[in-house]
Amino acid sequence: MANKQALRDLQHRLAQRMQAARETTQTVQWLAVECAGQALLFPLKQAAEIFAPVPLKAVPYAKPWMLGVANLRGGLHTVIDLAMFLGLRETGNRLEAQQARLVALNAELNINCALQVDKLLGLRGDEHFQPDTGESSGPRPRFAGARLLDQQGRRWQVLDLEALSRHEQFLRIVD
């Protein structure tokens, strides 16, 4: 029971920090997550609430990365395994980690969707990063934003959640 309360407290503090970060005058703020070992950054303006994994209802004939449908605070949301969608994890390998979280997309994007990520890494500001001037590995989808390096030399990929939510492959959930 204490673990559930600690998780609720953490989620509440993160939600407060995300709201405070949205209201500050800094140019860009990020929600840092990890998927299959890949460090990703979501713009705070495009991310909404964070949820612990909940029971899902399977959707027949859906792509393997479409995990199902969940009730999140009374709203029906599709749940996408982001690592699987991005090709970072094979389709047969489902994530069973306790650190997994669901990040709902902002309601302003007009899509009831939550992305399953392997773990939350916290909030970051632009001051934590510099542009990654390394070589590009070919064409990238529109939702793949800039690549950044943090002060420890770790590479981060920015994901434009609005562009992702309108990407043709993302919207085509059935085989």
N, C-alpha and C positions, 0 to 999 in steps of 0.2 A: 504494500500500500504506500509505503514511504517513497518507493521508486516512482510510482505514478505521480505522486505529488511533486517530487523533484523534477520530473519531466514536464509537468504542467508549468511549474515555476520557470524552468528554462525557456519553454516556448513563449511564456508571457513576457519574459525579459527580452527575448529576441524580437518579438513583435513590437515591443515598446521601442527598442533600439532602431528597428527598421523604420518605424513611424517617425522617430526623431531625426533619423538620417534623411528621410524624404523632405522634412521640413527645414533642414539646414540649407545654407547658401552654397555649399560645396557643389562643384559641377557634376560629378558622377560618383555614385556610391555603388558598391557591389555586394551581392550575397555570394559568398564563396562556398562551393560544393565540390565533392569528388565523386566521379563515376568511373568504376573499373580502373582506378589509379590515375585517371586524368583529372587535372585541376581545372575547374570551370568557374566562370564568373557570370552571374545573372544581374542585369541592371535592376536595382531596387524598385524602380518605377514600374517594372513589368512583372515583378514577383509579388505574390500576396502572402497568404498565411502558410505556415509550416505545420504539418500534421505527422503524427506517428502513423505507421502503417495500420490500416484498418481492413476488415474483411472485404473482399471484392466479389462481385458477381461476374462470372465469365461471360464473354460476348461470343456467340457462335461465329465461326468463319473469320474471326479477326486475325490480323497479323500477330506474330508471336510477341512483338514488342508492346502490343496493346494488352495490358494485364487484365483489364476489366473495368467495371464501373463501381464507384464508391459513393456513399453518402457522406459528404463532408459538411458538417454544420447545416444539415437540412438541404443542401444542394447536391444534385446528381452530377458527378464529375467522371470523365474518362481518366484512367490512370495509365500512364505510359512509362515503361522502363526506359529511361533516357539512355543508359549505356547500351542497351540492346538496339535502340533506334539508331544511335550514332555508329553502330558497328564496333563498339568497344568490347562487347561481351557477346559470346555466341548465343544463338537462340535457345539452345537446350539448357543453358546454365542460368537458372533463376537465382536471384539474390535472396538469401535467407538471413542476412545480417541484422542484428538488433539495432545497429546504428542507422539503418535505412530510414529515410524520411520522404514525405510527399510535399512537394512545393507547388502550391496552387498558383496558376497564372492570374494576374490581376484581372478583375472583372471588366475593366475598361477595354481589354482585348477581345471581349465578346466571345469567349470560348471557355466552357466549363471543363477545364483540364487540370490535372495535377501530374507533375513529373516526379517519378521515383528516382531518388539519388541515393548513392551508397552511404554518404555521410555529409553532414553540415560542417563547414570549416569556419563559419563566422562571417562577420561583416568586414569589408575592406574599403579603403578610400584610394583615390588615385595616387596619393603620396607613397603607397606601398609598392608601386609598379613603375616600370620603364618599358618602352616599346621593345619587343623582341625583333631584332634585325636579322635573325637567322633565315636560312633558305626556306622558301615555301615548297610544299610537297604536292604541287599540282593544283587543279581547280578545286574550289571550295564552294559549298552552298551559300546562298545569300544570308542565311541566319548565322553563319560563322563570322564573328566580328574579328577584332584585332587580337593578335597574340601578344601577351605581355610576359615580362620576367619580374619576379619579386626579388627582394633583397638577398634571399638565399640562393638565387639562381633557378628556382623552380619555374617552369613554363606554365602559363595559364591561357586558356582559350575563352574569349568572351563569346557568349551566345545571346543573340538578339531574339528574345522570346516572342516578340511581336512578329518578326519575320518567320520564326519557326512555326508559329500558330497559323500562318498562312501558306506555308510550304506545301506543295502539292502532295508529296509523299507522306507528310505528317497527317494530312487530312484524309488520305485514302487508307482507312483502317481495316478494310476487308480484302481478303485474297481474291 
